[in-house]
Amino acid sequence: MKIKYLKLDKIDGPLIMLSGVKHATYDEIVDIEVAGQKPKKGRVVQIDRDKVIIQVFESTTGISLTNSSVAFSGKPMQIPLSKDILGRVFNGIGEPIDGAGFYAENKYEIGGRPINPVGRKYPRNYIQTGISSIDGLTTLIRGQKLPIFSGDGLPHNQLAAQIVKQAKIAEADAGNSNTENFAIVFAAMGIKHDEAEYFKKQFELSGVSSRVVMYVNLADEPIVERITTPRCALTAAEYLAFEHDMHILVIMTNMTSYCEALREISSAREEVPSRKGYPGYLYSDLASLYERAGMIKNAKGSITQIPILTMPNDDIAHPVPDLTGFITEGQIILSRELFQKNINPPINILPSLSRLMKDGIGEGYTREDHPDVANQVFSAYSHVKDVRALAQVIGEDDISEIDRKYMEFGRQFEQKLLNQGFDTNRNIEQTLNLMWELLTVLPKEELNRLNPELIQKYYKG
């Protein structure tokens, strides 16, 4: 029989404090009954001898020190899961919010654990997003963690929706059916109501909603729920990947909202703040999420992650992008300069990087020319930046003929390859052919990073 504690010591924002508690455990779920209100749930986040601090899911509005009772469940937070979650929408604590009921016999703890490095399998095959700047130059590898660094006002939501609509794995990796073996788990934290509706509408119109499961925490919902949203999503991803042998792409937006919720709760708990007020354990907390991606030896499924975060004031040295960059395997960076030129998606390829790209492209994966042509395009576009800086000083009329060709290459690269819009879906062949087409703007002598045999086969200049 559960013991009910009838008197609270203190209420502070989303936290309630109790004393005289026996046998409580960290992360344990509690049931809170409030007079005149529907029951609430909470989670134990701090224990000091017989004193306990509980995070309340939902709001603490209406709770007083004497009108509520607290019962400890003896279990950590669990969510029900079955393959029927595909096509459904849940809130940040795993409850359905799409108007239909949901029942599953098995429940799973959302805590999870990072994949043991000894049991990891090295990622190899790529995931095609249909976006040339990603597939061609910062290729997403199955089992990778590849974040998108954005800024306020940049179209990261449109980019996320485009990836969900277009992403697929190679036919050879998908078994009999590309769609049956591949699914997307979408976690949204602290987004506005119109953004949530945008995502739902985009997935429905494109016909992909049946292979997407959404976990949504809205901006006006409790910040405590924001902390559990990505954990519910990753638990669902692990279930589908390792119990149903599926390849799962997890998209999490916005990780900055998640970190700000962590900071707010840390402040309420009166913890000593670290850089910019974030808790000192921000790195390990983010790692506990990011490291749940990957592939396991002897398991057929995989989990790939694309966390999306906004950089306050476009500052890449801000703690959230800074720590994320340490944990993940590269980054895709959106550029405000390109966005202002009406180039969409505005991906700045020069500071963007996919550290696992080299092992998942080339012959047997994408095409034999992919590594070399990607290197050549990077090199050429990097030179474009130098030429543009020179032209600003001496004027475009006074630069050399070869520099003019690089200026033209830069213009065509941005307009033809980067500026593909949010509705164009290109396969890897189309992307690579377009990269070769752009290189024909330059004379053969400038293509010093390409094998002569590849130039003879693909260069049409």
PAKOL-362047 format. One line per field, with one value per residue (C-alpha): residue in one letter; x, y, z; residue number from 0. Coordinates in nm, 3 decimals, padded with zeros to 5 digits. Each point is the difference from the previous one (the first is absolute). Example, Ala and Ser with C-alpha at 12.3 -4.5 7.8 and 13.67 -1.06 7.14 Angstrom:
REM residues 2
aa = (A; S)
c1 = (01.230; 00.137)
c2 = (-00.450; 00.344)
c3 = (00.780; -00.066)
i = (0; 1)
REM end
This chain:
REM residues 461
aa = (M; K; I; K; Y; L; K; L; D; K; I; D; G; P; L; I; M; L; S; G; V; K; H; A; T; Y; D; E; I; V; D; I; E; V; A; G; Q; K; P; K; K; G; R; V; V; Q; I; D; R; D; K; V; I; I; Q; V; F; E; S; T; T; G; I; S; L; T; N; S; S; V; A; F; S; G; K; P; M; Q; I; P; L; S; K; D; I; L; G; R; V; F; N; G; I; G; E; P; I; D; G; A; G; F; Y; A; E; N; K; Y; E; I; G; G; R; P; I; N; P; V; G; R; K; Y; P; R; N; Y; I; Q; T; G; I; S; S; I; D; G; L; T; T; L; I; R; G; Q; K; L; P; I; F; S; G; D; G; L; P; H; N; Q; L; A; A; Q; I; V; K; Q; A; K; I; A; E; A; D; A; G; N; S; N; T; E; N; F; A; I; V; F; A; A; M; G; I; K; H; D; E; A; E; Y; F; K; K; Q; F; E; L; S; G; V; S; S; R; V; V; M; Y; V; N; L; A; D; E; P; I; V; E; R; I; T; T; P; R; C; A; L; T; A; A; E; Y; L; A; F; E; H; D; M; H; I; L; V; I; M; T; N; M; T; S; Y; C; E; A; L; R; E; I; S; S; A; R; E; E; V; P; S; R; K; G; Y; P; G; Y; L; Y; S; D; L; A; S; L; Y; E; R; A; G; M; I; K; N; A; K; G; S; I; T; Q; I; P; I; L; T; M; P; N; D; D; I; A; H; P; V; P; D; L; T; G; F; I; T; E; G; Q; I; I; L; S; R; E; L; F; Q; K; N; I; N; P; P; I; N; I; L; P; S; L; S; R; L; M; K; D; G; I; G; E; G; Y; T; R; E; D; H; P; D; V; A; N; Q; V; F; S; A; Y; S; H; V; K; D; V; R; A; L; A; Q; V; I; G; E; D; D; I; S; E; I; D; R; K; Y; M; E; F; G; R; Q; F; E; Q; K; L; L; N; Q; G; F; D; T; N; R; N; I; E; Q; T; L; N; L; M; W; E; L; L; T; V; L; P; K; E; E; L; N; R; L; N; P; E; L; I; Q; K; Y; Y; K; G)
c1 = (00.000; 00.131; 00.068; -00.158; 00.176; -00.263; 00.203; 00.253; 00.288; 00.044; -00.109; 00.248; -00.097; -00.018; 00.149; -00.159; 00.192; -00.089; 00.164; -00.031; 00.003; 00.122; 00.153; -00.031; 00.223; 00.145; -00.209; -00.298; -00.345; -00.251; -00.379; -00.131; -00.366; -00.124; -00.343; -00.231; 00.249; 00.089; 00.297; 00.351; 00.329; 00.345; 00.356; 00.252; 00.300; 00.183; 00.027; 00.167; -00.048; -00.380; -00.055; -00.111; -00.039; -00.255; -00.042; -00.370; -00.114; -00.261; -00.044; 00.019; -00.285; -00.263; 00.229; 00.037; 00.194; -00.313; -00.239; 00.199; 00.138; 00.307; 00.043; 00.326; -00.034; 00.333; 00.067; 00.181; -00.196; -00.123; -00.190; -00.210; 00.140; -00.105; 00.050; -00.335; 00.173; 00.087; -00.232; -00.092; 00.060; 00.090; 00.078; 00.331; -00.085; -00.119; -00.377; -00.192; -00.125; -00.140; -00.351; 00.033; 00.076; 00.313; 00.067; 00.308; 00.072; 00.369; 00.135; 00.358; 00.209; 00.089; 00.336; 00.177; 00.375; 00.259; 00.110; 00.303; 00.305; 00.113; -00.333; -00.011; 00.028; 00.176; -00.249; 00.042; -00.305; -00.145; -00.351; -00.120; -00.174; -00.067; 00.183; 00.309; 00.207; -00.043; 00.016; 00.287; 00.217; -00.095; -00.141; -00.213; 00.113; -00.235; 00.069; 00.153; -00.078; -00.002; -00.145; -00.133; 00.117; -00.246; -00.087; -00.321; -00.207; 00.184; -00.210; 00.109; -00.362; -00.044; 00.330; -00.107; -00.334; 00.178; 00.233; -00.296; -00.186; 00.296; 00.234; 00.052; 00.265; 00.154; -00.216; 00.269; -00.012; -00.375; -00.080; -00.312; -00.158; 00.156; -00.299; -00.073; 00.354; 00.058; -00.184; 00.046; -00.041; -00.060; 00.049; -00.104; 00.085; -00.137; -00.143; -00.291; -00.348; 00.027; 00.334; -00.155; -00.289; 00.248; 00.186; -00.318; -00.142; 00.325; 00.026; -00.364; 00.014; 00.316; -00.144; 00.278; -00.197; -00.057; 00.373; 00.050; -00.060; -00.008; 00.071; -00.100; 00.052; -00.147; 00.143; -00.287; 00.025; 00.202; 00.377; 00.034; -00.167; 00.263; 00.266; -00.178; -00.102; 00.331; 00.032; -00.346; 00.089; 00.333; -00.162; -00.251; 00.287; 00.190; -00.313; -00.061; 00.368; 00.105; -00.326; -00.141; 00.329; -00.088; 00.227; -00.113; 00.083; -00.057; -00.045; 00.000; -00.089; 00.078; 00.285; 00.056; -00.353; 00.086; 00.318; -00.181; -00.256; 00.288; 00.148; -00.332; -00.053; 00.362; -00.051; -00.320; 00.196; 00.258; 00.289; 00.327; -00.014; 00.275; 00.060; -00.285; -00.208; -00.025; 00.059; 00.348; -00.134; -00.132; 00.270; -00.076; -00.375; 00.024; 00.234; -00.259; -00.235; 00.239; 00.182; -00.324; 00.051; 00.198; 00.012; 00.048; 00.191; -00.234; -00.300; -00.166; -00.149; 00.168; -00.063; 00.117; -00.039; -00.045; -00.024; -00.097; 00.099; -00.014; 00.312; -00.086; 00.132; 00.141; 00.279; 00.155; 00.206; -00.320; -00.003; -00.275; 00.159; 00.347; -00.068; -00.214; 00.293; 00.225; -00.240; -00.130; 00.170; -00.006; -00.253; -00.209; -00.001; -00.268; 00.119; -00.185; 00.195; -00.126; -00.353; 00.003; 00.090; -00.320; 00.202; -00.190; 00.094; 00.274; 00.263; 00.353; 00.209; 00.346; -00.034; -00.238; 00.148; -00.099; 00.283; -00.129; -00.062; 00.327; -00.093; -00.350; 00.051; 00.181; -00.012; -00.247; -00.182; -00.078; 00.219; 00.373; 00.053; -00.177; 00.302; 00.213; -00.272; -00.110; 00.361; 00.031; -00.324; 00.103; 00.338; -00.151; -00.267; 00.263; 00.203; -00.316; -00.009; 00.361; -00.074; -00.312; 00.203; 00.262; -00.270; -00.142; 00.339; 00.116; -00.331; -00.131; 00.127; 00.362; 00.013; 00.156; -00.188; 00.026; -00.131; -00.299; -00.071; 00.010; -00.244; -00.233; 00.042; -00.097; -00.314; -00.111; 00.086; -00.222; -00.286; -00.005; 00.123; -00.067; -00.321; -00.217; -00.297; -00.192; -00.206; 00.267; 00.117; 00.327; 00.146; 00.373; 00.059; -00.164; 00.203; 00.333; -00.079; -00.089; 00.334; 00.184; -00.206; 00.101; 00.368; -00.015; 00.000; 00.366; 00.277; 00.134; 00.335; -00.172; -00.143; 00.304; -00.188; -00.154; 00.138; 00.071; -00.209; -00.301; 00.050; 00.003; -00.318; -00.213; 00.139; -00.202; 00.176)
c2 = (00.000; 00.345; 00.251; 00.341; 00.313; 00.263; 00.316; 00.177; 00.206; 00.243; 00.074; 00.176; 00.031; -00.353; -00.152; -00.121; -00.094; -00.272; -00.113; -00.317; -00.218; -00.358; -00.222; 00.249; -00.061; 00.242; 00.037; -00.172; 00.101; 00.133; 00.043; 00.333; 00.045; 00.359; 00.088; 00.103; -00.078; -00.301; -00.205; 00.111; -00.185; 00.100; -00.131; -00.015; 00.215; 00.045; -00.191; 00.128; -00.252; 00.008; 00.315; -00.039; 00.247; -00.095; 00.146; 00.026; -00.079; 00.248; 00.311; 00.050; 00.256; -00.075; -00.209; 00.121; -00.145; -00.163; -00.086; -00.281; -00.347; -00.169; -00.377; -00.156; -00.264; -00.174; 00.010; 00.237; 00.161; -00.246; 00.040; -00.261; -00.102; -00.218; 00.024; 00.182; 00.321; 00.070; 00.265; 00.123; 00.324; -00.004; 00.267; 00.032; -00.275; -00.255; 00.060; 00.009; 00.347; -00.080; -00.080; -00.379; -00.238; -00.209; -00.321; -00.219; -00.293; 00.082; 00.312; 00.122; 00.223; 00.327; 00.035; -00.230; -00.029; 00.114; -00.284; -00.181; 00.092; -00.364; -00.108; 00.271; -00.075; 00.260; 00.192; -00.048; 00.044; 00.341; 00.141; 00.199; 00.322; 00.121; 00.325; 00.046; 00.204; -00.275; -00.313; 00.125; 00.192; -00.089; -00.349; -00.142; -00.352; -00.252; -00.014; 00.350; 00.304; 00.301; 00.321; 00.302; 00.335; 00.274; 00.352; 00.176; 00.073; -00.248; -00.272; -00.300; -00.115; -00.015; -00.188; -00.248; -00.059; -00.047; -00.262; -00.187; 00.003; -00.104; -00.212; -00.362; -00.268; -00.177; -00.277; -00.259; 00.080; 00.012; -00.366; -00.060; 00.338; 00.339; 00.139; -00.294; -00.015; 00.374; 00.238; 00.339; 00.102; 00.373; 00.173; 00.364; 00.195; 00.342; 00.068; 00.235; -00.126; 00.119; -00.182; -00.324; 00.037; 00.074; -00.325; -00.210; 00.154; -00.045; -00.367; -00.066; 00.182; -00.184; -00.338; -00.092; 00.033; -00.379; -00.055; 00.291; -00.001; 00.343; 00.099; 00.364; 00.242; 00.343; 00.331; 00.060; -00.348; -00.080; 00.022; -00.323; -00.179; 00.152; -00.201; -00.331; 00.058; -00.103; -00.295; -00.129; 00.043; -00.181; -00.284; -00.042; 00.006; -00.269; -00.214; 00.021; -00.040; -00.283; -00.192; 00.042; 00.024; 00.337; 00.284; 00.307; 00.363; 00.215; 00.373; 00.211; 00.370; 00.227; -00.115; 00.359; 00.001; -00.327; 00.147; 00.315; -00.217; -00.185; 00.335; 00.120; -00.317; 00.005; 00.358; -00.098; -00.277; 00.265; -00.183; 00.184; 00.136; -00.044; 00.181; 00.243; -00.138; -00.354; -00.285; -00.148; -00.338; 00.136; -00.189; -00.338; 00.059; 00.070; -00.298; -00.225; 00.089; 00.014; -00.322; -00.198; 00.014; -00.261; -00.360; -00.309; -00.313; -00.289; 00.239; 00.071; 00.337; 00.338; 00.344; 00.315; 00.342; 00.350; 00.238; 00.354; 00.296; 00.378; 00.196; 00.312; 00.306; -00.246; -00.073; -00.339; 00.027; 00.005; -00.295; -00.196; -00.019; -00.010; -00.309; -00.161; 00.030; -00.187; -00.294; -00.040; -00.099; 00.327; 00.277; 00.162; 00.380; 00.228; 00.337; 00.328; 00.152; -00.269; 00.030; 00.374; -00.085; -00.212; -00.322; -00.290; -00.211; 00.247; -00.260; 00.141; -00.292; 00.135; -00.018; -00.299; -00.345; -00.366; -00.187; -00.344; 00.099; -00.142; -00.353; -00.007; 00.138; -00.112; -00.326; -00.248; 00.273; 00.306; 00.021; -00.043; 00.371; 00.137; 00.051; 00.173; 00.221; 00.109; 00.097; 00.192; 00.192; 00.087; 00.122; 00.206; 00.164; 00.079; 00.180; 00.189; 00.157; 00.124; 00.140; 00.181; 00.159; 00.114; 00.134; 00.212; 00.168; 00.049; -00.032; -00.288; 00.156; -00.024; -00.365; -00.264; -00.205; -00.317; 00.183; 00.113; -00.366; -00.075; 00.287; -00.152; -00.346; 00.148; 00.163; -00.317; -00.220; 00.206; 00.037; -00.352; -00.235; 00.176; 00.178; -00.305; 00.112; -00.200; -00.209; -00.135; -00.355; -00.101; -00.348; -00.051; -00.047; 00.334; 00.173; -00.140; 00.076; 00.358; 00.037; -00.111; 00.239; 00.290; -00.096; 00.046; 00.376; -00.046; -00.110; -00.353; 00.128; 00.128; -00.342; -00.108; -00.215; -00.234; -00.325; 00.041; -00.312; 00.158; 00.324; -00.197; -00.187; 00.279; 00.341; 00.135; 00.337)
c3 = (00.000; -00.098; 00.278; -00.065; 00.125; 00.076; 00.067; -00.220; 00.137; -00.288; -00.359; -00.229; -00.368; -00.145; 00.319; 00.324; 00.313; 00.252; 00.322; 00.207; -00.312; 00.030; -00.271; -00.289; -00.303; -00.255; -00.319; 00.164; -00.127; 00.254; -00.019; 00.124; 00.092; 00.030; 00.139; -00.283; -00.276; -00.210; 00.128; -00.097; -00.028; 00.115; 00.007; 00.283; -00.096; 00.331; 00.328; 00.317; 00.283; 00.059; -00.210; -00.360; -00.289; -00.268; -00.348; -00.083; -00.354; -00.115; 00.214; 00.377; -00.023; 00.264; 00.220; 00.359; 00.292; 00.144; -00.285; -00.162; 00.064; -00.147; -00.052; -00.120; -00.274; 00.054; -00.378; -00.238; -00.283; -00.262; -00.326; -00.185; -00.339; -00.291; -00.374; -00.012; 00.116; -00.366; -00.138; 00.350; 00.193; 00.372; 00.257; 00.185; 00.250; -00.256; 00.017; -00.333; -00.099; -00.346; 00.121; 00.000; 00.284; 00.026; 00.188; 00.007; 00.229; 00.037; 00.169; -00.029; 00.226; -00.172; 00.176; -00.241; -00.019; -00.253; -00.226; 00.142; -00.214; 00.000; -00.149; -00.268; -00.369; -00.214; -00.219; -00.376; -00.223; -00.075; 00.039; -00.300; 00.101; -00.354; 00.083; -00.221; 00.246; 00.263; -00.218; -00.215; 00.245; 00.361; -00.051; 00.282; 00.093; 00.157; 00.375; 00.008; 00.217; -00.233; 00.152; -00.188; 00.142; -00.084; 00.116; 00.097; -00.309; -00.224; -00.168; 00.208; 00.038; -00.378; -00.030; 00.270; -00.175; -00.333; 00.149; 00.153; -00.333; -00.216; 00.213; -00.100; 00.015; -00.298; -00.148; 00.070; 00.373; 00.032; -00.056; -00.204; 00.054; 00.046; 00.188; 00.231; 00.135; 00.050; 00.235; 00.160; 00.365; 00.027; 00.336; 00.033; 00.316; 00.087; -00.347; -00.067; -00.088; -00.361; -00.038; 00.130; -00.246; -00.281; 00.061; 00.025; -00.318; -00.195; 00.096; -00.090; -00.336; -00.105; 00.101; 00.244; 00.327; 00.014; 00.056; 00.243; 00.376; 00.163; 00.361; 00.042; 00.289; -00.069; 00.119; 00.246; 00.152; 00.315; -00.039; 00.200; -00.290; -00.230; 00.183; -00.056; -00.365; -00.165; 00.239; -00.095; -00.368; 00.033; 00.196; -00.283; -00.251; 00.193; 00.015; -00.376; -00.090; 00.228; 00.050; -00.353; -00.197; -00.151; -00.109; 00.198; -00.065; 00.312; -00.057; 00.317; -00.008; 00.175; 00.225; 00.116; 00.147; 00.176; 00.147; 00.115; 00.179; 00.165; 00.109; 00.143; 00.204; 00.117; 00.120; 00.185; 00.173; 00.104; -00.166; -00.060; -00.357; -00.256; -00.331; -00.089; 00.287; -00.139; 00.248; 00.019; -00.113; -00.334; -00.193; 00.158; -00.028; -00.374; -00.041; 00.168; -00.289; -00.294; 00.088; -00.032; -00.377; -00.188; -00.114; 00.216; -00.101; -00.091; -00.015; -00.334; 00.093; 00.045; 00.150; -00.177; 00.164; -00.139; 00.299; -00.105; 00.214; -00.030; 00.090; 00.206; -00.191; -00.261; 00.250; -00.080; 00.322; 00.211; 00.248; -00.181; -00.349; 00.153; 00.213; -00.271; -00.242; 00.243; 00.034; -00.355; -00.326; -00.190; -00.057; -00.274; 00.035; -00.141; -00.129; 00.053; -00.292; -00.241; 00.141; -00.070; -00.362; -00.014; -00.024; 00.157; 00.181; 00.103; 00.089; 00.032; -00.115; 00.092; 00.382; -00.028; 00.044; 00.015; 00.173; -00.106; -00.362; -00.134; 00.115; -00.148; -00.351; -00.312; -00.190; 00.150; 00.193; -00.215; -00.313; -00.057; -00.082; 00.310; 00.234; -00.266; -00.148; 00.350; 00.085; -00.326; 00.055; 00.357; -00.124; -00.284; 00.219; 00.265; -00.270; -00.101; 00.347; -00.043; -00.347; 00.126; 00.279; -00.255; -00.237; 00.281; 00.037; -00.361; -00.185; -00.210; -00.325; 00.112; 00.106; -00.228; -00.257; 00.205; 00.307; -00.207; -00.077; 00.373; 00.062; -00.258; 00.157; 00.340; -00.142; -00.179; 00.300; 00.230; -00.248; -00.147; 00.273; 00.332; -00.104; -00.071; 00.212; 00.260; -00.244; -00.238; 00.063; -00.172; 00.011; 00.045; -00.376; -00.080; 00.271; -00.121; -00.365; 00.096; 00.182; -00.315; -00.209; 00.225; -00.025; -00.381; 00.070; 00.099; -00.241; 00.036; 00.128; 00.317; 00.089; 00.199; 00.254; -00.256; -00.137; -00.378; -00.069; 00.173; -00.197; -00.323; 00.098; 00.150; -00.104; -00.295; -00.042)
i = (0; 1; 2; 3; 4; 5; 6; 7; 8; 9; 10; 11; 12; 13; 14; 15; 16; 17; 18; 19; 20; 21; 22; 23; 24; 25; 26; 27; 28; 29; 30; 31; 32; 33; 34; 35; 36; 37; 38; 39; 40; 41; 42; 43; 44; 45; 46; 47; 48; 49; 50; 51; 52; 53; 54; 55; 56; 57; 58; 59; 60; 61; 62; 63; 64; 65; 66; 67; 68; 69; 70; 71; 72; 73; 74; 75; 76; 77; 78; 79; 80; 81; 82; 83; 84; 85; 86; 87; 88; 89; 90; 91; 92; 93; 94; 95; 96; 97; 98; 99; 100; 101; 102; 103; 104; 105; 106; 107; 108; 109; 110; 111; 112; 113; 114; 115; 116; 117; 118; 119; 120; 121; 122; 123; 124; 125; 126; 127; 128; 129; 130; 131; 132; 133; 134; 135; 136; 137; 138; 139; 140; 141; 142; 143; 144; 145; 146; 147; 148; 149; 150; 151; 152; 153; 154; 155; 156; 157; 158; 159; 160; 161; 162; 163; 164; 165; 166; 167; 168; 169; 170; 171; 172; 173; 174; 175; 176; 177; 178; 179; 180; 181; 182; 183; 184; 185; 186; 187; 188; 189; 190; 191; 192; 193; 194; 195; 196; 197; 198; 199; 200; 201; 202; 203; 204; 205; 206; 207; 208; 209; 210; 211; 212; 213; 214; 215; 216; 217; 218; 219; 220; 221; 222; 223; 224; 225; 226; 227; 228; 229; 230; 231; 232; 233; 234; 235; 236; 237; 238; 239; 240; 241; 242; 243; 244; 245; 246; 247; 248; 249; 250; 251; 252; 253; 254; 255; 256; 257; 258; 259; 260; 261; 262; 263; 264; 265; 266; 267; 268; 269; 270; 271; 272; 273; 274; 275; 276; 277; 278; 279; 280; 281; 282; 283; 284; 285; 286; 287; 288; 289; 290; 291; 292; 293; 294; 295; 296; 297; 298; 299; 300; 301; 302; 303; 304; 305; 306; 307; 308; 309; 310; 311; 312; 313; 314; 315; 316; 317; 318; 319; 320; 321; 322; 323; 324; 325; 326; 327; 328; 329; 330; 331; 332; 333; 334; 335; 336; 337; 338; 339; 340; 341; 342; 343; 344; 345; 346; 347; 348; 349; 350; 351; 352; 353; 354; 355; 356; 357; 358; 359; 360; 361; 362; 363; 364; 365; 366; 367; 368; 369; 370; 371; 372; 373; 374; 375; 376; 377; 378; 379; 380; 381; 382; 383; 384; 385; 386; 387; 388; 389; 390; 391; 392; 393; 394; 395; 396; 397; 398; 399; 400; 401; 402; 403; 404; 405; 406; 407; 408; 409; 410; 411; 412; 413; 414; 415; 416; 417; 418; 419; 420; 421; 422; 423; 424; 425; 426; 427; 428; 429; 430; 431; 432; 433; 434; 435; 436; 437; 438; 439; 440; 441; 442; 443; 444; 445; 446; 447; 448; 449; 450; 451; 452; 453; 454; 455; 456; 457; 458; 459; 460)
REM end
